[in-house]
Amino acid sequence: MVAINYTPDGQTLIDFMRDRSLVRGLQGPIGSGKSAACVMECLRLMLGQERAINMETGLRTGPRKVRVGVIRNTTPQLETTTMKTWLEWLPENVFGPVRWRAPFRQTIRLPEIDLEAEVWFLALDRDEDVRKLLSFEFTFIWLNEARELSREIVTAAISRVKRYPRMIEGGPTRACVIMDTNAPDEEHWWAIMSGQAEPPEWMGEEDRLTLIRPEGWTFFTQPPALFDRMGPDGVLQGYDLNPNRENGKYTDQTYYTGLLHGQTRDWIRNMLQNQIGRLFKGRPVYQGFNEVLHVAKEAFGPVPNETIHVGVDFGLTPAAAFGQDLRGQVRVFDELVTRDMHAKDFAKLLKKHIAKHYAQFKVVITGDPAGEGRAGTDGLTSYQVLAAEGVKAQPCWTNDPIIRTGAIQTQLNTMVDGRPAYLLSPACTYLLNAKKGGYAFLKDREEVDKKSIFSHVSDAEQYMAVRMGYGRKLVRTGDAAQRQSVQANRQQNLFNRGGSNRKLARQSTLISRGLRG
């Protein structure tokens, strides 16, 4: 029998493999040995399976029977990464052949210890694929790169372990689900259940209950591979290798430093420093956003005795942005983001939020002009629904996308008395992620992705800034502003191809001419 020489290099890896929880999760940076540890844990569990009961004698003299599920989100990822790693440790010529047609299966036979194992490799990237998983009966399951899998897949996986071998044959010695992943985003079930993030405010109580970590679930988080190197002024100067990184014996000094080239700050934080966060690939709507310059080091609130401006976007995913205009600096300190919420429920939520946090302030609310349209259900406009709940709001004077986005873009490009003309509180995670790329154009198109959760709160912020007067500055600057408004009329399909936007774009052109005259 072939010998495998494996020693986990890192205390987190050791603790993960020693733990006996029903569900174990291992999160770490790339190159930290997560996948190899999971493969070796699968092998250890297989070897630890007790012999089956001999039906004639009642003694455990039968073979060690094991059925393993190895799951990844897509077939290409399953073949090129998960199975590749698996077969590097458990090659076909030693442990048994693979049936290379879906669903892939390796049959392991080790007669020296009477091990008879089936390893099924499955791609389950959609909730509909749960049905595929539910047809299997496993001893244990490995979920590889779990941040790409839904919570429903995990729930289904738990229900399919401890089902092989049959109890009449002695049952499984150790049934469990093991998972590994790179750091997920802030709203991912892993981030919330592991305690790294709180449930978002928009999430309903029923959904929140499903994200309470059950007894028997344990999450393990590896240390970062790199540390920030900060200058005396608090500005990032570079990165230093973490001397206590895990799997360091098997990665040379240049492995991580070589990965830094051409990568964004967010990618480095997420993939190398093991911090939860989102990675975006689209072309951002805003240019020139600098997190060091435009985001405060600590969360801040409103300045007393100054008006709070609130921008509101309607629809099925209504959102609000809260800010103040202080001597030319737009300071955005709060946001309200929802999903699948009706206008009446949003009105109640907005009223409650303002009463709880800003009761002592003068609050001016400005919303999407499209909210003046009547709903097909009750015949009321969004503004009438707000008014019925005691929330007074007015529509923005324009819905011209060039003016709206320009109101924020101008602030990002401007300094006022040595300060950035736009400052965002780090507590506004949606607006922060929007600026970093969540609010982006569709691929190969000059149209904003309106289905993104970040587009609605970005629109709300734009209405807020226009009400502060920054949109008006665009149309007051003369011929250039008039050309911008005319351009908006031509490019109104950037956001919406509807006739209402064409009408608003023509109105903005007329306004610009009137102000010039």
N, C-alpha and C positions, 0 to 999 in steps of 0.2 A: 504494500500500500504506500502511495506517495505521501511524503511529509510536506506540510505547508508551514513555513516559518513566518508567523505573523504576530507582531506585538503592537497594540495600539499606542501611538505616540501622543499622549495627552490625557490629563485627568478626566476631562469631560468625556472623551471616548471610552475610557475605562469605566466611568460611572454609568454611562449609557449601556454598555454591554453587561454590566453586573446587575442592573436594575431588573426587577421582576414584575413591573406594572403590566397591565393588560395592553395599554397603548403607550408607546414610547416615541417621543419626537426628538430629533437631533438637528439643530440649526447651526450653520457655520458658514464661513467664507469659502470661496472656491479653493480647491487644493488643500483642504483641511482634513482629508481622509474620511469624510462622511460615508461615501458610497462603499469604499473598501471595508469599513467597519460594519456596514449593514450586510454585505456579502458574507463576511466572516461570522457575523452573528447568525445568519441563516444557516451556515454550515454547522455552527456549534449546536443550534437547535435541532438540526437533523440528526447529528451524531448523538445527541442526548435523548432522543426518542427511545422509550422502552420497547422491548420486543412485544409483538402481538401475542394475544392469548391463543394457545393451541386449543381448538374447539373440542378435540377428543380428550385431551388430558386436563384441560383447564389451567395449564401452566404457561408461563410466558416464555415459550421456546420458539415462537414464530419469528418472522422477519421484522425489522424496524420499518414500519410503513409510514411514509410522510408525503404530504402533498402541499407544495408551496405556491403561493401566488405572488408574482412580481409585477407591479403595476406602474406604468408611466402614462403621461398625458396623451402622447401621440405615437403612432407607429414609427415614424422616422426617428424620433427621440429615443424610443424604446430600443430600436435596432442599433443606432449609432452611438449611444451613450450607455444606457443601462445594461443591455446584453453584452456590449463590448467589455465593460468593467467586470461583469459576472464571469464571462468566459476567460478573462485574463487570469482570474483566480481559480476557476473550476473549468479547465479546458475540456473540450469534447474528447480528446484522445485519452484522457485519464478518467474523467468522471462519467462520461456517457454522451451519446450523440444528441444533436438538436434536430427536431423536425422543423425545417425552415419554410413552413407555410402557416399562415395565421389560423388559429392562435398558436404561436410558437411554443414548443414544449421540449424540455431536456429530460431524458430518462436516465436517472443515476442508479447504477448498480454497483455496490461495493460488497462483494461476497465475503470478504474477510470479516466484516462485522454484520453481515446480513442486512445491509441497508438497501431498501427499495424506495426510491423517491421519485416523484414527478414534480417538475418545476414548470409552471405555466407562466408565460410572459404575455401580459395583456395591456392594450392601450385603451384607456378609459378617460377621454378628455371631455365628454359631455354627460349631462345628467341622464340622458336617455341610455347611456351605456351602463347605468346601474343594473338594468335588466340583464345585461350580459354577465355581470359579476354575480348576480343572484342565482345563476344557474350552476355555480361551482360550489364545491365543498372542500375547504382547505384545513390544514393543520395550523398554519400561520401565514401572514401576508406581509410583504414589504412594499410600502408606498414610496417610490423614488421621486424626488423633487415635488414634495407635497404642496408647495405653494401654487402649483399649476393644476391642482385637483380641488374639486368642490367639497364642501362639508358633507354633502349627501354621499359622495363616494366613500368617505371615511366611515360614515355610519353603516353603509352597506357592507364594507369590508369587515367591520366588527361582527356583523351578523353571520358572516361566512366562515369564520375561524372556529376551531374546536368542533369541527364536524367530520374530521378524518384523522385516523381511522375510526371506524364505528365503535360505539361504546361496548358492544358485545365482544369486540376484539381487544378491548382494553383502553380505547380512546387515546386522544393525544396527551403526551406527557406535558407539553408546554404550548398552550395556545396563546397567541398574541398578535398584535399589529405593530410593526415598527415603521417609522417614517423618518425621512431625512429631507432637508431643504436648504436652499439659500434663504436669506432674510426676505420675508414677504412684505407686502405693503401694509399701511396702517389699518385698513379696514378688513384685512383678510382674517378668516376664522382662526388661523394659527396665531397671528399677532394678538388677537383679543383673548383667546383661550389660554395663551401662555403668559398673559399679564403684561405684555409689552405695550399694549394700547387699550384705550377705553372704547366701548361701543360708540359709534357716531351718534350724534344727537337725533338724526332722522330715523334711526332704527326703532321699530316698534317693540313693545314689551315682550311679545311672543317670540320674536327673533332673538332678543337679548337673552332670553332664558335658554335658548339652544346653544348659546356660546359661553355658558358657565361651565368651567372645567369640571368634568365628572370625576368622582373618586376612581382611582385606578389609571388615571392619565398622568404622565410625567413628561415634562419638556426639559431638554438639555440645550444650553446655549454655549457655543465655543467662544473663546476670546477672539478679538480682531487679529488679522494678520499684520495690519499696519496701524501706527499711531499718527495723529496729526502732529506736525512740527510747527508750532506757533511762534511768531516773532514777539518782541517786547511790546509792540503796539497791538497785539491780539490778532494780527493778520496771518493767515495761513501761509507758510513759506515752503512747505513740502511734507514729506512723509518719512517716517522711520519704521524699520522692520521691528515687529514685536518679538523680543527675544524669547517670550513664553508662548509663542504661537503653537498651535497643535499641528502635528504631522511635519514638524520642522526638520526631522531627520531625513525626510524623503523629498524635501524641496530645498534647492540650493539658495544661496544668498540673492541670486538675480531673478528667481522665479517671480516674486511679487513686484519687484521694481520694474521688471520688464513688462508687466501687465498695466502699468500706469500710463504708458505712452498713448496719447490720443483719447484718453477716457475723461468723461465728465466727473465733476465732483460728486454728483448723485450716484453714478455708477460705482465709484470708489467706495463711498460710504456703504452702499448696499452689498456689493459683491466681495469687497475686500475687508471692510471693517465690520461687517455683520450687523448693520443697522437697518431696521425696518424702513421702508420707503418705496416710492414708485420710480420706475424708469420709463421714460417717454421716448418715442421714436419719431413722432410727427414733427412737421415744421411749425414752430410756435408762432402764434399771431403777433405777440409782442417781441420786439427785438431790443437788445441792450439791457435786459433785466440782469442785475448782479445781486446775488443773494447777500454778499458781504455788505454791499452798499445800501440796498433797498429793504432789507429785513432787519428789524431791531434785534439786538442780542437777547433781550428778554421781552416777554409779553407786556403790553401796556394797555391802558384803558383810556377813556375820554378825558380831556382836560375840562375841569369844572368851569361853569359859566360860559361855555362855548356851545354853539348849536351842533347837534348831531344830525348828520344827513344819512338817510337810509335809502338805498336803492333796492327796488324789488323787481324780480322777474316772475312772470306767471306761468301757466301751463300745468302739466301733470307733475313736473318736478320744480315747484316754485323755490325761490331762493332769495336771500336778502344779504346786503353788505352794509356795514356800519362804518362811518368815518367822520372826520372833521377836517375843515380847511383852516389851517393855522398859518397865516402870513405867507401864503403861497405854497405851503407844504400840505399835500393830501395825506392824512394819517388814517389808515384803515386798521381798525382794532378788533372787529368782530364780524362774524358771518353766521348765517342760518341757512342750512342746506337740507333739503328733504328729497324723498323719492316717493313717487306714486301717491301724492297727497292732493286731495280736493281743495278747491279754493277756500271753502268755509273752514276746513280744518287748519289750513295754513294761516288764515286770518286770526283764528284763535291762538295759534302758536306764536305768531308775531306779536299779538297784543300781550300775551303772557310774558314773552321774552323782554319786551320793552318795559313793562310794568315792574318786572323783577330786577332788571339791571340799570334802567335809565329813567326811572320815575321822576328824578329831580332835574332832568334836562329838557330843554326845548328840542323837540324831534321833528324834523321835516322829512316826509316820505315821498319819494318820487319813483314812479313805476313805468313799466313797459307800456307804450301807447296802445299796443295791441290789446291791452286789458280793457279797453273801452268797448270792445266787441262783446255782444251778448252770447252767453253760453246756450247751447242747444237744450240743456236739461231744465233749467229753471228760468231762462230768459233774462238773467241778471248779468251785468258786467262784473269783472273782477273788482273794480273800484266800488261798486254797490255792495258786493259781498263784504269787502273790508269795512265799509261804512256801517253796515249792519252790525258789525262786531265792535264798533266804536273806534275804528282805525281810520284816520283821515289821511288820504293820499291823493296825489295829483299825477297825471301822466306826464312823462318827459316831453319836452317841446319838439323833440326830433327822434326818429328811429333810424337816421342815416348811419350806416355802419362805419363809414369813414370818419364821421364826426365823433361817434361814440368811442371807437377804438383809439382814435387820435387823442381824445381827452386823457386817456391813461398813458398812451405812448409818449405824448408830449411831456408829461410829468416824469416818466422814466428817463427821458433824455435831458432833463433840466436840473440845474443846481440852484438853490436859493440861499443866499447868505452863507455859502459854504456847506449847505446841507442838501441832501437829495430832495427833490420836489415830490417824491413819493416815498412813503415809509409804511411798511406792512408789519403787523404784529405776527410773530411766529405762531401764535395761537390760531391764526387763520390758515389752517392746513390746506383747505380746498383752494383758496386763492393763491397760496404759495405754490401748490402743485400745478395750478393753472398757469402761473407765470413761468414755471420751469418746463412747460411743454404739454401739460394736460389740455390746455386751451390751444388747439392747433388746427391746421388745415387738413382736410382729407388728403389722402395720398394722391399725388399727381394732379391735384385740383386746387383751384383758387376759391374753395368753399370751406367754411368753418365746419368742423364736426359738431353738429348741434345735438347729437345723441350723447355726447360726453357729459358726465356729471359736472365737469368743470366749466362748461359753457354757460350754464344758467347763472351761477354765482358771478361769473365774469361779466355777463350782461347786466346783472344787478349793480355791480360796481361801476359800470359805465354810466348807467342812469344817474347814479349818485354823483359822479364826477361832473357830468353835464349840468346837473342842477346846481352844483357849486359855481358854475360859470365857465368851466374850462372848455366845454364844447363851444360856447359862444365866442370864445377868443379865436377859435379857428375861423369862424365865419366873419369876424370883424377885421381880419388882417388884409383884406383887399382882394386883388385879382387871384392870388394863389388860393385863397380860401374858396372863392367862387369856383375855381377849377376843381378843387377837392369835392365840393358838393355836386358839381356836374358829373364828376367821375363816379361819385357814389350812385348817381342815377343810372349810370351805365353798368356799374358793377354791383347793383343791388342783389344779384343772385349769390353774392358772397355769403349771405346769411339765409335769404329766403327769396324764392322766385314769385311770391304772391303779389297780387296787384296792390295790396295795402302798402307794401314797402315802396313800390314805384311811386305811389301818390305821395308818401312822406318824403321821398327823395326829391320830388319836384317841389314840394313845399319848402324844403331846406334850401333849395336853390333860390327860390323867391325871397326867403328870409335873408339870405346872404346879400342879395341885391338891395333889399330894403335897408339893411344896416349900413351898406356902403353909401347909399344915397343920403 
